[in-house]
Amino acid sequence: MDFTGKIALITGGTRGIGAAIATILESYGAQLIITGTQQAQIDKLNASAPANREYWCVDVKDRASLDAFCTRIEGLEKLDICINNAGTNRNNPIDAIQNEDIDAILDINLRAPLIICRSVSRVMKRHQSGRIVNIASIWGVISKPGRSVYSASKFGIVGITKTLALDLAEDGILVNAVSPGFTMTELLTNTLSSEEQDALAAQVPLKRIAKPEEIAQAVAFLSSDANSYITGQNIVADGGFTSA
């Protein structure tokens, strides 16, 4: 896969799966725009970033910040790839869910990607080409107790993906989703003991937890010119978990 001359936007790309996607696309020659939420971190990253990387500070749950971000997107000369990766999760049973949890999860996981896609599509339409990949989740395919709002957001992003694929097909823009399963991110390693990680891996048919770069490679393929005919799909990268 060759991304030379391509400009890729990755939201939430400073850590976890987003950072792995950034690394993979950069290794294939892409020029990157990466978002994060902490201004101090963004300033530090920009100070040492190579010429092909640029970091923008965006808080997608803040409507003024999101609007300013989208205005900036629409001011770009071109944008070849958009990866909507920024996300959040708060698990609670239905009778314990707070309104602020509902607002935060739906604003970050569902509303923001839709609004970002609107701005991105306006840029991509100028060149009649582009790739959009929305990061969903296995909890947008199946669910578990306590995940009602998170699953609503991830089932929703899969639905948005299918509709945008139809909206943008005539403009040469392919829109897909990737639904990661259990992935060895900083969040997982910081919250689960090694014994808990082993127990989680035992539930997966491949008997291991995914590496972030394995999810990133699937995203890279869908974002590349090697993908010329796949659109409106949700690629589940979960080691067989949802099929078991």
Protein Blocks (a to p, Z undefined) as FASTA:
>chain_A
ZZehiacddehilgcjllmmmmmmmmnopacddddfblklmmmmmmmgcfkbccddddfk
lmklmmmmmmmmmmpmbdfbdcdfbccdddddfklccfklmmmmmmmmmmmmmmmmmmmm
mmmmmnopacddddddfklmbccehilmmmmmmmmmmmmmmmmmmmmmmnopacdddddd
ddddfklmmmpcfklmmmmmmmpmnlpacdfklmmmmmmmmmpmklmkbghiacddehhm
mmZZ
